[in-house]
Amino acid sequence: MKKLLLFVMVIMLAGCATTGSSSKVAYAPELRSQSSASDAVFHSLLTAVKGIGRVDELAFPDAKERTLVRIEVIFPYDSKKMGSERWTIRHDTDKTAVYQVTLVPDEEGGTDFTVTLVK
């Protein structure tokens, strides 16, 4: 019985290790300064369920690499007024996607955001 339980646990752990998401978006450190979002919001934009990584993974499921290559601030965000940015993600080596990121202050001092594929 103990061997069976150990075998099941090993299979489950192996399954967890292979079902990882490919939504991780790489970026050069200097790109971070191009966004007007706080560090916490920037991290959420890359990793949250409704963030760039997930949205890009759904739009381009076959991409092996995702690299943030440009952030263009349209309207700076300052936690009191809405902000807007365009983020460009390069897939593998030759394709890009542009996302509209809208940052909206919430009533509790936090930030909500939306990510929309532009092209």
C-alpha positions as a Python dict, from the first residue, in 0.01 Angstrom:
ca = {
    (1, 'M'): (0, 0, 0),
    (2, 'K'): (283, 240, 85),
    (3, 'K'): (447, 168, -249),
    (4, 'L'): (123, 240, -432),
    (5, 'L'): (82, 570, -246),
    (6, 'L'): (443, 665, -322),
    (7, 'F'): (393, 574, -688),
    (8, 'V'): (78, 790, -711),
    (9, 'M'): (254, 1084, -546),
    (10, 'V'): (549, 1058, -787),
    (11, 'I'): (312, 1053, -1086),
    (12, 'M'): (122, 1355, -952),
    (13, 'L'): (441, 1551, -891),
    (14, 'A'): (570, 1467, -1237),
    (15, 'G'): (240, 1588, -1383),
    (16, 'C'): (268, 1916, -1192),
    (17, 'A'): (621, 1968, -1318),
    (18, 'T'): (517, 1925, -1681),
    (19, 'T'): (202, 2135, -1679),
    (20, 'G'): (379, 2465, -1616),
    (21, 'S'): (264, 2769, -1806),
    (22, 'S'): (467, 2919, -2088),
    (23, 'S'): (329, 3266, -2010),
    (24, 'K'): (654, 3395, -1859),
    (25, 'V'): (756, 3713, -2036),
    (26, 'A'): (1125, 3803, -2038),
    (27, 'Y'): (1242, 4164, -2047),
    (28, 'A'): (1559, 4367, -2021),
    (29, 'P'): (1589, 4558, -1690),
    (30, 'E'): (1598, 4895, -1865),
    (31, 'L'): (1247, 4835, -2004),
    (32, 'R'): (1103, 4844, -1651),
    (33, 'S'): (1171, 5218, -1629),
    (34, 'Q'): (964, 5285, -1943),
    (35, 'S'): (637, 5203, -1763),
    (36, 'S'): (465, 5442, -1525),
    (37, 'A'): (323, 5150, -1321),
    (38, 'S'): (454, 5076, -973),
    (39, 'D'): (679, 4772, -927),
    (40, 'A'): (389, 4567, -784),
    (41, 'V'): (154, 4658, -1070),
    (42, 'F'): (428, 4597, -1327),
    (43, 'H'): (480, 4247, -1183),
    (44, 'S'): (104, 4183, -1190),
    (45, 'L'): (85, 4302, -1550),
    (46, 'L'): (338, 4034, -1640),
    (47, 'T'): (205, 3746, -1428),
    (48, 'A'): (-161, 3789, -1327),
    (49, 'V'): (-442, 3587, -1481),
    (50, 'K'): (-561, 3893, -1673),
    (51, 'G'): (-209, 4021, -1736),
    (52, 'I'): (7, 4035, -2048),
    (53, 'G'): (161, 3690, -2001),
    (54, 'R'): (-174, 3510, -1986),
    (55, 'V'): (-344, 3717, -2253),
    (56, 'D'): (-47, 3664, -2484),
    (57, 'E'): (-40, 3292, -2412),
    (58, 'L'): (-408, 3265, -2510),
    (59, 'A'): (-361, 3474, -2825),
    (60, 'F'): (-37, 3298, -2931),
    (61, 'P'): (-36, 2950, -2776),
    (62, 'D'): (242, 2818, -3003),
    (63, 'A'): (499, 3084, -2912),
    (64, 'K'): (803, 2932, -2742),
    (65, 'E'): (955, 3263, -2625),
    (66, 'R'): (787, 3584, -2516),
    (67, 'T'): (999, 3896, -2474),
    (68, 'L'): (883, 4244, -2382),
    (69, 'V'): (1066, 4471, -2626),
    (70, 'R'): (893, 4809, -2589),
    (71, 'I'): (667, 5008, -2359),
    (72, 'E'): (517, 5330, -2491),
    (73, 'V'): (341, 5550, -2234),
    (74, 'I'): (37, 5717, -2391),
    (75, 'F'): (-98, 5875, -2069),
    (76, 'P'): (119, 5843, -1756),
    (77, 'Y'): (-44, 5670, -1458),
    (78, 'D'): (-2, 5829, -1114),
    (79, 'S'): (-252, 5643, -885),
    (80, 'K'): (-498, 5932, -903),
    (81, 'K'): (-584, 5934, -1273),
    (82, 'M'): (-614, 5668, -1540),
    (83, 'G'): (-307, 5582, -1746),
    (84, 'S'): (-252, 5409, -2077),
    (85, 'E'): (49, 5227, -2223),
    (86, 'R'): (127, 5012, -2527),
    (87, 'W'): (341, 4705, -2463),
    (88, 'T'): (506, 4515, -2748),
    (89, 'I'): (586, 4146, -2706),
    (90, 'R'): (818, 3963, -2948),
    (91, 'H'): (745, 3594, -3002),
    (92, 'D'): (1036, 3367, -3079),
    (93, 'T'): (1246, 3578, -3318),
    (94, 'D'): (1023, 3729, -3581),
    (95, 'K'): (665, 3803, -3471),
    (96, 'T'): (533, 4079, -3247),
    (97, 'A'): (207, 4160, -3074),
    (98, 'V'): (103, 4497, -2935),
    (99, 'Y'): (-117, 4527, -2626),
    (100, 'Q'): (-308, 4825, -2492),
    (101, 'V'): (-266, 4840, -2113),
    (102, 'T'): (-510, 5060, -1922),
    (103, 'L'): (-431, 5139, -1557),
    (104, 'V'): (-717, 5261, -1338),
    (105, 'P'): (-692, 5365, -972),
    (106, 'D'): (-943, 5187, -748),
    (107, 'E'): (-1126, 5323, -446),
    (108, 'E'): (-891, 5156, -197),
    (109, 'G'): (-566, 5306, -329),
    (110, 'G'): (-481, 5010, -551),
    (111, 'T'): (-470, 4976, -927),
    (112, 'D'): (-693, 4782, -1164),
    (113, 'F'): (-580, 4714, -1518),
    (114, 'T'): (-701, 4576, -1847),
    (115, 'V'): (-494, 4429, -2127),
    (116, 'T'): (-624, 4425, -2485),
    (117, 'L'): (-454, 4286, -2795),
    (118, 'V'): (-417, 4564, -3054),
    (119, 'K'): (-232, 4380, -3333),
}
